[in-house]
């Protein structure tokens, strides 16, 4: 039997449970790969009641999940309950969300599941409860670290069939980006992207297109010097390692259809520089993939959507894409 995917509950008051329930209920028509939902069965049962969904839940371990998936939604309890109502987090929301991530990573590192798919968490709620990480990406690298060894370098890839993008700096204030950018950071990111696109996505020699930081990629230094002092030197180092990289390009002309055929991944210097184009192009289909980990991790590329939780109006397309991509990448690993 093929190993199941581990799907975390995410923020208990958000749309994660809605999406998982809807996808299981329509599993055959949508071609949903078997998954084990890691979280709280009682919360899921209550959300199914609110949504009016007839979903049979079955407490399961990883070994049972794939065989049970056709007849019931397998759920692995993590020993923490939350009474969070849709859109309203409660005191146990953060501990439950974190415990689900921890357990899913334990399972994948033990070889009991094929990959981890994470539903969205509410970072502000998590951080108020002592979560000392900017988000999933950094926390997963922490969990994957071997004691005494350097933690893996996680890289955020946002992917859809038409476009793949990577922000070199991720969840940091825009004012901090110039200070945080370095040639070493760009080189490390480029190495991970090139290696993982070859290993996971099967692209023999991935083509990387790199954005400049400033408007018009600095306009020869008249609109900023970072392209000349930091980005170009980094690209020369990557080229010397045999990586197919070009740039720096003006970001405002890198994402139209004709430009996209010339590269496999676009690297931007900050979050919104590359996430805005892909979310405009494929908001309901884009998938967040963490590169650089010793396991496959994907996630829908949207937030907790508190306003949609419990309404039945949340669109499961991005979660479905994340599940299907996780299965595809796990098979390629």
MOQUIZI-V353278 format. One line per field, one symbol per residue. psi: psi as a letter, one per 30 degrees, with the letter a starting at -180 (. if undefined). Layout:
psi: ???
This chain:
psi: kkklkjjleajefafeeeeeeeeefheeefhkkkljkjbjeeeeeeeeeefhkikjkjklleffeeffeefljkkjkggklkgklkfjlafgeeeeeeeeeeeeeeeeffgflelkkklkljeeeeefggjhkfaeeeeeeeefkkkflkkljkkjkkklefkklkkekcilkeffeeefkleeeeeeeeeeeeeeeeeefgjeikjkkkllelkghfhgffglfeeefeeeeeeeeeefggkjklaklkffgfgleeeffglekkklfldfefeeeefeehegfkkkkjlflglkklkkhlafheffkgfgfkkgeeeeeeeeeeeeeeef.
